[in-house]
Amino acid sequence: QQQVKQSPQSLIVQKGGIPIINCAYENTAFDYFPWYQQFPGKGPALLIAIRPDVSEKKEGRFTISFNKSAKQFSLHIMDSQPGDSATYFCAASITSGSRLTFGEGTQLTVNP
Amino acid sequence: DADVTQTPRNRITKTGKRIMLECSQTKGHDRMYWYRQDPGLGLRLIYYSFDVKDINKGEISDGYSVSRQAQAKFSLSLESAIPNQTALYFCASQNTGELFFGEGSRLTVL
């Protein structure tokens, strides 16, 4: 089974800090890399996604950085807020419509 | 109303009992999935279906079965529940890329 490895498992930052969550993958056929955000008691929801033809994608305060040669990608949250406290999952798939392989998840806490 | 609805939301059962978790979606998507979430293990794929006549095993299908009754309905069964199947279960539907998840079914097997 192809894997996606995610770190850290948990992360605590102060309001305004820039938490960074990292993921690494093995399968070079992966070409779609989404991040999902999950609040307590809810299902995960798509936050942002990137394809390997670009090295960075920004949506508001959320940025994905992608390093194809290293087979790594990361999520940065600028000016983090307590409302960003959630579990974040990275994922990968061979095409955008195929099944996703998820990382282990990172529980982020942003303190006021 | 939620686009993906799971029932029940919470269930406590005993070892050896048969359990069915149901999922329905109103988005008209062909693809549906069942995932299991455990702390530190992320979301692991149990079964998936790309249309009504298609059923595929995921990473951890042992001890589970599924039924795709219609495009909108995809149910997960535990034929004889065991304690290590205690987990949070998610159903999801998919169109061209984004997965749309239900709110989860928390199952406890005593």
Interface residues (C-beta under 8 A of the other chain):
Chain A: Q1 Q6 Q9 Y32 P34 Y36 G41 K42 G43 P44 A45 L46 A49 F89 S96 G97 R99 L100 T101 F102 G103 E104 G105
Chain B: V4 R31 Y33 Y35 G40 L41 G42 L43 R44 L45 Y48 G58 E59 F90 A92 Q94 N95 T96 G97 E98 L99 F101 G102 E103 G104
